[in-house]
């Protein structure tokens, strides 16, 4: 059999596999230019092959639309600095609003966004995916009439740092959303937790939801006492929830939803962290999060990360501009999540990316480290990276009385990276080790020789004699 004699249905199956494997919007162009018969097969079943026309600011859109059949249109701004001709190409594609199925305008110029707003005041009936973001603080405000006031066919929405007072109304109309990503929402566009839950309540197909406020000042109003939530909105398909903002906001949000299929919960708290009992209750009723026996704290210049190893789908980060604030805020979080941490047997403190300038050792009060350790009642091994050793050892040095057995009561081994018997860390930990021996809870100090990977098993270690 030669290629000319392959039946059309077999060709169609081959084309389908090719387009799927290449995963390029323009992949079908290669097939269309082989011969007329192949083009005919392509255009007989454009829906099965998911044929799309990609229109960008770099392409002569008007000429392209005249050449090809009336296929669905994807609009993508692929330049950071646009000339007038490039903007004209985007506008030319927008004129075919009944065919536009996807719009991606990210970091576009103010002038293009203004023209885009003017062109999108009527419904786009075929639109299923919208990604709109700006880095310009003077980007135009989107009017209430955007998309005719509703987008019922939307499956994916990414909205970043663009003012749109009617965003809540648009979300209420988008009941078929599968992916929702709201990034860097300015305070002027604040949506209360109650209103957000109302928007989510109609999204039974929603699988991923990211909510990121631009500032930690977006906090719910707690001046009035709210009644306890008796019924919760169920999001039956949600598998991923990402949040960045004030801890109080997340508390209000998770108290009002149930996510029976949730597998990933990624949280970033900004500003001061307060009590989070509802977050623990939310995690506790989510079956996808299994207990882990290892926790890793990774310290950075502006944030601290908490991760379970092996990963159980839950991770939490706190953004604070100083180490003291990071430690104190994470101590509050750990106290609130202590039932989750009660089985942890290994605790790692990493700080490879920290730039500890002279004097930082005195910034974190030893009591703050002790507060952080209080929730880890089952930890048997404490691993401390080289940069953090001089900060952790004074906290242990202060534990020379009955508290020596109260902080990390199950501790058996202390691992210090780069530990030297003649070094400062050794001298600082001696009182703690002695107090533990006298209290019948002995601890051995070991040298952490090398690290294979920050999140895998560590390398060789040696016992300090």
C-alpha positions in Angstrom: 0.0 0.0 0.0 1.3 3.4 -1.0 0.5 6.7 0.8 -1.8 7.7 -2.1 -4.0 4.6 -1.4 -4.5 5.1 2.3 -8.2 5.4 3.0 -9.4 8.8 4.3 -10.6 7.4 7.7 -7.2 6.0 8.3 -5.5 9.2 7.3 -7.8 11.1 9.7 -6.7 8.8 12.5 -3.1 9.4 11.7 -3.6 13.1 11.5 -5.4 13.1 14.8 -2.4 11.3 16.5 0.1 13.7 14.9 -1.7 16.8 16.0 -2.2 15.4 19.5 1.5 14.5 19.9 3.0 17.7 18.5 0.7 19.9 20.7 1.2 22.9 18.5 -1.7 25.0 17.3 0.0 25.3 13.8 0.9 21.6 13.5 -1.9 21.0 11.0 -0.3 23.5 8.5 2.4 21.0 7.7 -0.2 18.4 6.7 -2.3 20.9 4.7 0.7 21.8 2.5 1.5 18.2 1.5 -1.3 17.9 -1.1 -4.8 18.8 -2.0 -6.3 15.5 -0.9 -4.7 15.8 2.6 -6.1 19.3 2.9 -9.6 18.0 2.0 -9.3 15.3 4.8 -8.2 18.0 7.2 -11.1 20.3 6.5 -13.8 17.6 6.4 -13.2 17.0 10.2 -11.9 20.2 11.6 -13.6 19.7 15.0 -12.2 16.3 15.6 -8.7 17.5 14.8 -9.3 20.7 16.8 -8.1 22.9 14.0 -7.5 26.5 15.1 -6.1 29.7 13.5 -3.5 31.4 15.6 -3.6 35.1 15.1 -0.8 37.2 16.6 0.5 40.7 16.3 3.3 39.4 14.2 1.1 37.8 11.5 -0.8 39.4 8.6 -4.1 38.4 10.1 -6.4 39.8 7.4 -4.6 38.0 4.6 -4.5 34.8 6.7 -8.2 34.8 7.4 -8.9 35.2 3.7 -6.8 32.1 2.8 -8.0 29.6 5.3 -11.5 28.2 6.1 -13.6 29.8 8.9 -11.9 27.9 11.7 -12.0 28.9 15.4 -9.5 31.7 16.2 -6.9 32.0 18.9 -5.7 35.5 19.6 -2.3 35.9 21.2 -0.2 39.0 21.8 3.4 37.7 21.5 5.4 40.9 21.9 6.2 43.2 24.7 6.7 46.3 22.5 4.0 46.6 19.9 4.0 48.7 16.8 0.7 50.0 15.3 0.7 47.4 12.7 1.0 44.6 15.3 -1.9 46.0 17.2 -3.9 46.2 14.0 -3.4 42.4 13.5 -4.9 41.7 17.0 -7.9 44.1 16.3 -8.5 42.4 12.9 -8.8 39.1 14.6 -11.2 40.5 17.2 -13.6 41.6 14.5 -14.5 37.9 14.0 -15.9 37.7 17.6 -18.3 34.8 16.6 -15.2 32.7 15.9 -12.8 33.7 18.7 -12.4 30.8 21.0 -9.3 31.9 23.0 -7.7 35.2 23.9 -4.2 35.6 25.4 -3.1 39.2 26.1 -0.3 39.2 28.6 1.7 42.3 29.4 0.3 44.1 26.3 0.7 47.8 25.8 -1.8 50.2 27.2 -2.8 51.3 23.7 -3.6 47.8 22.7 -5.6 47.1 25.8 -7.6 50.3 25.2 -8.4 49.1 21.7 -9.1 45.6 23.0 -11.6 47.0 25.6 -13.4 49.0 22.9 -13.7 45.8 20.7 -15.1 43.5 23.4 -18.3 45.2 24.5 -20.5 42.6 22.8 -20.7 38.9 23.5 -18.1 36.5 22.2 -20.3 33.3 21.9 -17.4 30.9 21.1 -15.0 32.1 23.8 -13.8 29.3 26.0 -10.5 30.6 27.3 -9.4 34.1 28.3 -6.0 35.1 29.7 -5.8 38.8 30.4 -3.0 40.4 32.3 -1.1 43.7 32.6 2.0 44.9 34.3 1.0 48.6 33.7 -0.5 50.2 36.8 -2.2 52.6 34.5 -3.9 49.9 32.4 -7.5 50.8 31.4 -10.4 49.9 33.6 -12.6 47.2 32.1 -16.2 48.4 31.9 -19.2 46.4 33.1 -20.3 45.8 29.5 -17.2 43.6 28.8 -18.1 40.6 26.7 -21.7 41.7 26.9 -21.7 41.2 30.6 -21.4 37.4 30.6 -19.2 34.5 29.4 -21.3 31.3 29.8 -19.0 29.1 27.7 -15.7 30.0 29.4 -13.7 27.0 30.6 -10.5 28.8 31.6 -10.0 32.3 33.0 -6.7 33.9 34.0 -7.1 37.5 35.2 -4.1 39.4 36.4 -3.7 42.9 37.8 -6.4 44.5 35.7 -9.2 46.6 37.2 -12.6 45.3 36.5 -15.3 46.3 38.9 -17.8 43.8 37.4 -15.5 40.8 37.8 -17.8 39.2 40.3 -20.7 39.4 37.9 -18.6 37.8 35.2 -17.7 34.9 37.5 -21.3 34.4 38.4 -22.1 33.9 34.7 -19.2 31.5 34.0 -20.7 28.4 35.6 -18.7 26.0 33.3 -15.3 27.1 34.4 -12.7 24.3 34.8 -9.7 26.5 35.5 -9.8 29.8 37.4 -6.7 31.9 38.2 -7.2 35.4 39.7 -3.7 36.9 40.2 -2.6 40.1 41.9 -6.1 41.4 42.5 -5.8 45.1 43.5 -7.5 46.2 46.7 -10.0 48.3 44.7 -11.4 45.0 43.2 -11.7 43.2 46.6 -14.2 40.4 46.6 -15.3 39.2 50.1 -14.9 35.5 51.0 -18.7 35.2 51.1 -19.1 36.7 47.6 -16.2 34.5 46.3 -17.9 31.4 47.6 -21.2 32.5 45.9 -19.3 32.8 42.6 -17.7 29.3 43.1 -21.0 27.7 44.2 -22.2 27.4 40.6 -18.9 26.0 39.2 -19.5 22.3 39.6 -16.8 21.5 37.0 -14.0 23.6 38.5 -10.8 21.6 38.9 -8.1 24.3 39.7 -8.6 27.6 41.5 -5.8 30.1 42.3 -6.6 33.3 44.2 -3.8 35.8 44.7 -4.3 39.2 46.3 -1.8 42.0 45.5 -1.6 43.1 49.1 -2.0 41.6 52.6 -4.4 44.5 53.4 -7.3 42.7 51.7 -8.7 41.3 54.9 -12.4 40.4 55.6 -14.4 42.6 57.9 -14.4 41.1 61.3 -16.1 44.0 63.1 -19.4 42.2 63.1 -19.9 38.7 64.5 -20.9 36.2 61.8 -23.0 33.2 62.6 -21.3 29.8 62.4 -21.4 28.2 58.9 -24.0 25.4 59.1 -23.9 24.4 55.4 -20.9 24.5 53.1 -20.7 24.8 49.3 -19.3 21.6 47.8 -16.8 21.9 44.9 -17.0 18.3 43.7 -14.3 18.4 41.0 -11.7 20.7 42.6 -8.3 19.1 42.8 -6.0 22.1 43.3 -6.5 25.2 45.4 -3.8 27.9 45.5 -4.1 31.0 47.7 -2.0 34.1 48.4 -3.1 36.8 50.8 -4.1 37.4 54.3 -4.6 34.4 56.6 -8.0 35.8 57.8 -9.3 35.7 54.3 -8.4 32.1 53.8 -10.0 31.3 57.1 -13.3 32.7 56.0 -13.1 31.0 52.6 -12.3 27.4 53.7 -14.9 27.5 56.4 -17.5 27.8 53.7 -16.4 25.1 51.2 -15.9 21.4 51.0 -13.5 19.9 48.5 -13.8 16.1 48.6 -11.4 15.5 45.6 -8.7 18.0 46.6 -5.2 16.8 46.1 -3.1 19.9 46.2 -3.3 22.9 48.6 -0.7 25.6 48.1 -0.8 28.6 50.5 1.2 31.8 50.7 0.4 34.1 53.6 1.3 37.7 53.3 1.9 40.0 56.3 1.3 39.0 59.9 -0.2 35.5 60.3 -3.0 35.0 62.9 -4.8 32.0 64.2 -6.0 29.5 61.5 -8.2 26.9 63.3 -10.6 26.7 60.3 -7.7 25.9 57.9 -6.8 22.9 60.1 -10.5 21.7 60.1 -10.5 22.1 56.3 -7.4 20.0 55.9 -8.6 17.4 58.4 -11.8 16.8 56.4 -9.9 16.5 53.1 -9.1 12.9 52.5 -6.5 13.5 49.9 -3.9 14.7 52.5 -2.1 11.8 54.1 0.2 12.2 57.1 3.9 12.5 56.4 6.8 11.8 58.8 9.1 14.5 57.6 8.8 18.3 57.4 11.2 20.7 55.7 11.5 24.4 56.5 13.3 26.3 53.8 14.3 29.9 54.7 14.7 32.6 52.1 15.4 36.4 52.2 11.7 37.3 52.2 9.8 34.1 53.0 9.8 30.7 54.7 8.4 27.5 53.1 6.9 24.5 54.9 6.8 21.2 52.9 5.9 17.7 53.9 8.2 14.9 52.6 7.3 12.8 50.8 4.9 15.4 49.5 1.3 15.0 50.7 -0.1 17.8 48.5 0.0 20.5 51.2 2.6 23.2 51.3 2.6 26.6 53.0 4.7 29.7 52.6 4.9 32.9 54.7 6.2 36.1 53.2 7.9 38.2 55.8 10.9 40.6 55.2 13.0 39.4 58.1 14.0 36.1 59.7 12.5 36.9 63.0 9.1 37.5 61.5 9.3 34.3 59.5 10.1 32.2 62.6 7.4 33.8 64.8 4.7 33.5 62.1 5.6 29.9 61.3 5.5 29.1 65.0 1.9 30.3 65.1 1.0 28.2 62.0 2.7 25.1 63.5 0.8 25.6 66.7 -2.5 25.7 64.8 -1.5 22.7 62.7 0.0 20.7 65.6 -2.2 17.6 65.1 -0.8 17.3 61.6 2.7 17.6 62.9 2.4 15.2 65.9 3.7 12.3 63.8 6.6 14.0 62.2 9.9 12.2 63.0 12.3 14.3 61.1 12.6 18.1 60.9 14.9 19.8 58.4 15.9 23.5 58.6 17.4 24.7 55.3 18.8 28.1 54.5 21.0 27.7 51.5 19.7 30.9 49.9 19.8 33.0 53.0 22.2 36.0 53.0 23.0 36.2 56.7 24.7 39.5 57.2 26.7 40.2 60.4 24.4 40.7 63.3 21.5 38.6 62.0 22.3 35.9 64.6 20.9 38.3 67.3 17.7 39.2 65.3 15.9 36.0 66.2 15.2 35.5 69.9 16.1 31.9 71.0 12.6 31.7 72.5 11.2 32.1 68.9 13.0 29.0 67.8 11.8 27.1 70.8 8.2 28.1 70.1 8.7 26.8 66.5 9.9 23.5 67.9 7.1 23.0 70.4 4.7 21.5 67.9 7.1 18.7 66.9 6.6 16.3 69.8 7.6 13.1 67.8 10.7 14.5 66.0 13.7 12.1 66.5 16.1 13.8 64.1 16.7 17.5 63.7 18.8 18.5 60.6 20.2 22.0 60.4 22.0 23.4 57.4 25.3 25.2 57.8 24.0 28.8 57.7 21.4 28.2 60.3 23.6 26.3 62.7 24.9 29.5 64.5 21.2 30.6 65.0 19.8 27.3 66.2 22.5 26.4 68.7 21.9 29.4 71.0 18.2 28.4 71.2 19.3 24.9 72.4 21.9 26.4 74.7 19.1 28.1 76.7 17.4 24.8 77.4 19.4 23.8 80.5 16.5 23.2 83.0 13.4 21.1 82.8 12.6 22.7 79.5 15.3 20.6 77.9 13.0 17.6 77.9 9.9 19.6 77.0 11.2 21.0 73.7 11.5 18.3 71.1 10.9 15.6 73.8 11.5 12.7 71.4 14.7 14.0 69.9 17.5 11.5 69.6 19.9 13.0 67.0 21.1 16.5 66.1 22.6 16.8 62.6 24.6 19.9 61.9 26.0 20.5 58.4 29.7 21.3 58.6 29.8 20.5 62.3 33.2 20.7 64.0 33.9 19.6 67.6 36.0 22.8 68.1 33.4 25.1 66.6 30.9 27.5 68.1 27.9 25.2 67.4 29.6 22.5 69.4 30.1 24.8 72.4 26.6 26.2 72.2 24.9 22.7 72.2 27.0 21.2 75.1 24.7 22.5 77.8 21.6 21.2 76.1 23.2 17.8 75.5 24.3 17.6 79.1 20.8 18.6 80.4 19.2 15.9 78.2 21.5 13.3 79.5 20.7 14.2 83.1 17.0 14.1 82.3 17.2 10.5 80.9 16.5 11.8 77.4 20.0 11.7 75.8 20.7 13.3 72.5 23.6 12.6 70.2 25.2 15.4 68.1 26.2 14.2 64.6 28.1 15.8 61.8 26.2 16.3 58.6 29.0 15.8 56.0 27.3 16.5 52.8 23.9 17.1 51.3 22.8 15.2 48.2 19.6 17.1 47.6 17.7 19.6 49.6 14.6 17.5 49.5 16.0 14.0 49.3 17.9 11.8 51.7 21.0 13.4 53.1 24.5 12.0 52.7 27.0 10.6 55.2 27.1 11.6 58.8 29.4 10.9 61.7 28.9 10.8 65.4 30.7 13.4 67.5 32.7 11.7 70.3 
